[in-house]
Amino acid sequence: MGILKDKLSSYDAPQKAMQAGIYPYFREIESEQDTEVLINGKKVLMFGSNSYLGLTNHPKVKEAAKAAIDKYGTGCAGSRFLNGTLDIHTKLENKLARLVNKDAALCYSTGFQVNLGVVSILTGRHDYLLLDELDHASIIEGSRLSFSKVLKFAHNDMDALESKLKVCHKDRIKLIVVDGIFSMEGDIINLPELVRLAEKYKASVMVDDAHSLGVLGKNGSGTASHFGLTDKVDLIMGTFSKSFASLGGFIASDKEVINFIKHNSRSLIFSASMTPASAATVLASIEIMENEPERIKHLWDITALALKGFKSAGFDTGKSETPIIPLFIRDDIKSLQLTQILLADGVFVNPVVSPAVPKEDCLIRYSLMATHTKEQVETSIEKITKAAKSLGILG
C-alpha cells in the first residue's frame, strides 16, 4: 500500500489510550441488550443503550423476528428498487405513516442511510439547507452530498436561525433540518418557534426523530406530535435501532415527496433491503408501544428521578429534559478515566470526547430504558457520584 499505509500507520491515538488503560470503545457484550449485560462474565448495569423502551429482548419482539425468518428467510438478496420489496415492508411503511400522521413512508436499511439519501436530494444547486450545528452526523454527511448552499446556525438558537433565513433568496427552496431530541445533549428542538420562522420565510421543515420516537408525543409518535405541529412539519425521519429494537430507518411525508425520494435516493436504490426479521421486529415494537403506554410513563418517571439525583450531586446536566442525560466533565482524560472506573464498578456509560465535541464540552452520556428500575437508577447515581469525586470532578 506504500504511501497510504505509511500515512495510516501514523494514526496511533487508540493505541496510546489502550496503553494508558483508558480506551473505552468496542467493549464486548456477551448477552442480550438489557438493563444488565455481561462483560467479561461480569454483570454490569447498562446506562449506555439507545433502547429507550427496553424492547430488544421482549418475547413478542423476538418471536416476530423468528416467524419472519421462517416465512421469508434471512435476507432479501437485493434492493427495494428491484427484487427486495416484501409485503411486510409495505405493511410496515403503512403502519409508520399512520404512526406519525403522514400520507406515506419509505423504509431504508439504516437510519444513517435515510438522512444521507434524503437530505442530499431534496434541494438543488441554488437552494438552501439550514442545519442546527449539533445535528446528527448523518444529516451533515447528507448535506455534503447536496449541491445546495449549507447554512449552520447555533444550537437551538432561533435568533441565529432567523439571521440565516434572512440571507436566503426568497424564491429559492429553504429546507430546515434538525434533530427532535439531540442525541448527546438530550434537549428538545424549539419546534414551535422554528415552525413560526419557517412559515414567515416560506421554508420547509424536516425533523430527525431518531431519539424521539417512543419517547415524545402521543403514544411515542415523536417531536411534531409532542408540540401538536405535525401538519407544520414536512418530513419526519426515524430510526429502528432505538425504541423499536431493530435496524433500519424511514422517512415520512406527503405521497408526492415520498414518490420522488423513492425513485431518486441513491442510498435506497443501491443498498440491500432491510431484512424480514428487522421489519417484523419494528411492527411488533410499535404494537407494544401503542398498547403499553405505561412503558413511556415509567421512562419519564425515572428520567425525572435521574435528573434530580445528578443535579443534587452537583453534576452539570446542561439543558437535558429527556432520557438522554449528559454529565459534563469538560476534561477528555477524566471522562475516559471515569468511564473505566465505572465499568470496573459495574456501570456501563459512554464517554463523548474531542474531536466529537470540543474539549470544553466533553461528557459522559447516560441514557435510560423503560425497563430500568428506580433501584438501578439510584445505584448508578451513587456509583457515578463516588467515582466522580475520586477523580476530583465533583467536590
N, C-alpha and C positions, 0 to 999 in steps of 0.2 A: 504493500500500500504506500510505501515511500513517504513523501511529504505529508500526506494526510494522516498516516499513522503517527508520525513524529508529532504533529500538532495535537492530535487527540490524546496521545500518551502523556502530554504535559499536564493534562487535567487530573489533579490529584486531591481535590478538596474532599471527596468521600473517604479516601484512604487516610487522610490526616484526621478526620473526625473519628474513624474507626480506631486509629492508634490512640486517640485521646479518650476512647471509651464513651463517646457521646453521639455516635451515629444512630439516628432514630428511625431509619426508613427500612422498608421491606421486611418488617418483623413478621415472622411466620406464625400464622394462627392454625392450630391443629383441630379446630372444632367449628361448629356452625356459628354464624354471627348472632350472638345473643347478648344479654346484659352481662353475662360472664363468658369468657372464652378461655381456651387452653393455649398457653405459650410455654414451650419447653416443659410440657407436662404439668404446668402450674396454673391454677385458676386465677384469672385476672379480671377485674371489673372493667367493662368496656364503656368508655366515655369518649370514644373517637369514631363512632359509627354514624352514617347518614340514614340508618334505618329508623326513621322517626316514629313510625307506627309499630315497629318491632315485629314485622310480619315475615321475615326471611325464613323462619323455622315454623311458621304456623302450619298445622296439619292440613288444613284445606288448601293452602297455597302449594305445599309440596305435592299433595295428591293431584292437584290440577296439572302440575308440571309432568308428573308421571303419566297421567292419562293422555296428555298431548303427545308425548313421545310414543306411546303405544299406538296412537291413531295416525300421527303424521311423520314419525321418525325423528331424528335428531337435528336435521337441518333442511334448508330449502334448496340448496345447491344452485343458487343463482340470485339475481337481484329482483327487487319488487317489480321493476320495469318489464322484465321478461318472464321468467318462469317461477319467480319466487313469491308470488302473492297467493296466500291461502285464504280460505273463507274466514279463518279465525283472525287474520289481520284486519279484514274488513269489519268484522264484528267488533273488534277492539277499537277501531277508528270511530265507528258509530257511537260506541259507549263513551269514548273520550270527548267527542263533540258535545254529547248531551251533558257530560260532567261539567264542562267549562262554559256551556251555553253558547256554543258557536255552530255555524252551519255544517262545518266539515273538519276533519282532522286527518293527518297523514303521519304514519309511523316510520321511524328510522331505526337503524341498528344500535346507535348510541346517542346520548344526548349531545355530545360534542359535535357529532355529525349534523344534528339538526341546526345548531347555530352556524356551523361552518357553511352548510348548504343553503340556508335561508338568508342570512344576513348578507352573504356575498352576491345575491342575485336580484334583490328587490329594488335596488336603486341603481341609477346609471351614472355615466361619466359627469354629468352636470348637476347631479343631485347631492343630497347631504345625509350622512349618518351621524347622529348625535348620541354619544355614549357617556354614561357615568364612568368616571376614571377608575372605579373599582368593579366594573363589570367583569363577569367571568372570562377566563382566557379564551374560551370557545367563541365568544362574541368578538373579542379582539381579533382573533385569527380570521373569523369570517369577514370582518371589516377590511382586513389586509388584502383579501382576495377581491374586494369590490373596487371598481374604478371610481367610486364616489369620493367626495370630499369628506373626511372624517374629522369631526369636532368633538373633543372630550371636554366635559365640564366637571367641576369639583364635586366630590362625592355628596350626593343627595342635597345639593345646593341649588335650589330652584332659581335664585337670582343669577347664579352662574349659567344655568341652562338658558334663561331668557336672554342673557347677553350674547350667547352663541346663536340663538334663534334670530336675533336682530340682524346678524350679518348675513343670513341666508337670503338668497334671491327669493322673492315672494312667490314666483311662479314655478319654482322647482320643487321636486319631491323632497320632503324632510321626514326622515324616519328616526324617532327616538327609541333607542333600545336600552332597556335597563333590567337588572335583576329585581325580582319581587322581594325576596329576602336575600341579603348579601351573605355569601357563603362563609366568609371569615368573620365579618363584623357582627352579624346577627341582627342588624337593623332592617327596617322595612322601608321601601321606597315611598316617598311622599307622593303617592299616586294622585290624590285629589288636586294638588297644585300642579303637578306635571300635566294632567289632563286639561286643566284650565289653560295652561300655556300652549298646549298642543292645539286646542281649539282657537285660541287667539291668533296663532301664527300658521294655522292650517297645516299642521304636522300630523303624521300618523304615529301610532304607539305600538311597540312590541314589548311584552313583559316575559322575561325568563322566570318561570315558576318552578325551576328545578327543586328548590328548597322550600317552596311554599305549599305545594300540593300535599295534602294530608296534614297540614299544619294550620293554614289560614282559610277563611271563607266557609260558606255553608257546606257541611259535610266534607271539608277539606278541599274545596274546589279552587282555592288559590287566591291570589292577591286582589284581582279585579273584583271577585265576589266579596272579599273581605270589606272592600270600600263601597260596594254597590255600584261599580263602574264598568261592569262587563261590556255594556254596549258602547263604551267610550274607548275601549282597548281593541285595537285592530287585529293583533296577533297575540296568541298565548302559546308559549312553549313550555314543555315539561319533560322531565326525565323519569325513567322507571327504576333507577338504581337507588333511589332514596326510599320514600314512603311505600313504593309499590314493589319492593323486594325482588327486583328483576334486573334486566339490562335492556336499554333502548331509550327511545325518546319520541316526542311528537311535536307537531305544530298544528294549531287550530286557528281557523279564521273563516271568512266568507268563502263560499264554494268557488267563486271566481279566482280568489287568491290561491286557494289550495290547488285548483286546476293548473295554474301557472307554475307553482312550485313543483308539483308532481311531474311536470314534463320538462323542467329546466334545472333542477337541483342536482348537481353532479354527485354529491355525497350520498344521495339516494339512488340515482340511476346506476352508478358504478360501484356500489357496495352490495355485499350479500345481504339478503333479507334477515330480519331478526328471527331467531329460532322459534319453532312452535311452542316449546316449553316456556320461553320468555314471554310470549304473548299470553299464554294461558295463565301464568302466574300474575300478570298485571290485571287480567279480568277478575281473578279470584280476590286479589288485594282490594280492588275498587269495591267489590261486593261487600267485603268485610268492613271496609272503611265506612260505607254508607249505612250498614246495618248495626254497627257498633260505635255510636258517637261517643260512648264513654271512653274510648281509647284517646281521642283527641282531648277530651276534658281532662283526663289524668295527665296527659302530656303537658298541658298548660298549668296544672296544679304543681307538678314537680319543677316546672320551669320557674314559677314564682318562688318556690322553696329554694332552688339553687341560686337564683339571682340574689335573693335576700341573704342567703348564707355567705356567698362570696363577698358581697358588699360589706357585710358586717365584719368579715375577717380582714377587710382592708384592701381587697383586690379592686383594680380598675377594670370594670367590665364594659367600658365605652358606652355606646348608645344601644346596646343589645336589648331587645324586648321579646326574644324568641328562644326556642330550644337550642339555638347556637349561641354559646356564651364565650366571648373572647376574654382571656385573662391576660391583660397586657403586662409583659415582663420588661420589654424595652431594652433587652440585652440578649444578643444571639447566644452566647456561650451559656449563660444562666438558663435560657429557655431549653437548650439541649440537655443541660445537666439535670434540670428539674424533670424533664421527660424520662430520663433514665432512672432517676431516684424513684419516681412514681411507679415505673414498670416493675422495679425490684420490690416495691411495697404493694404490688397487686392492683395498680390502677393504670389503665391504658388511656392516654390522651395524645393529641397531635401537636407538635411544635410547628409554628409558621414563622420562619426566619428569613433574613435577607438572602438572596435578592428578591424573593417572592413578595416581600414587603420591605419598606425602609427599615433600617436597623432600629430607629426610634419607635417603630410600631410593631416589633416582633411580639408574638403572643403564643399562648397555649390555647388551642381550640378545644373547648369542652362541649360535647353535644349529647343531647338526651334522647331516649327512646321511650315510647309509651309503656313499655314493659318494665322499665326501671321501677323499683320500689322506693318509697321515701327513705327507707333504711339504707339502701345502696347509695342514694344521693348524699345523705348525711355522712356516711362513711367516707365517701370520696372527698367531700369538702374538708373533713377533718384531716385526711391524709395529705391532700394538696396544700392545705394551710401549714401543716407541720413541715413539709418539705420546703415550701417557700421561705419559711422562717429560718430553716437551717442554711439556706443559701443567702440570707440577708435581703431577700426580695421584699419580705414584709418585716415590719419592726418587731 
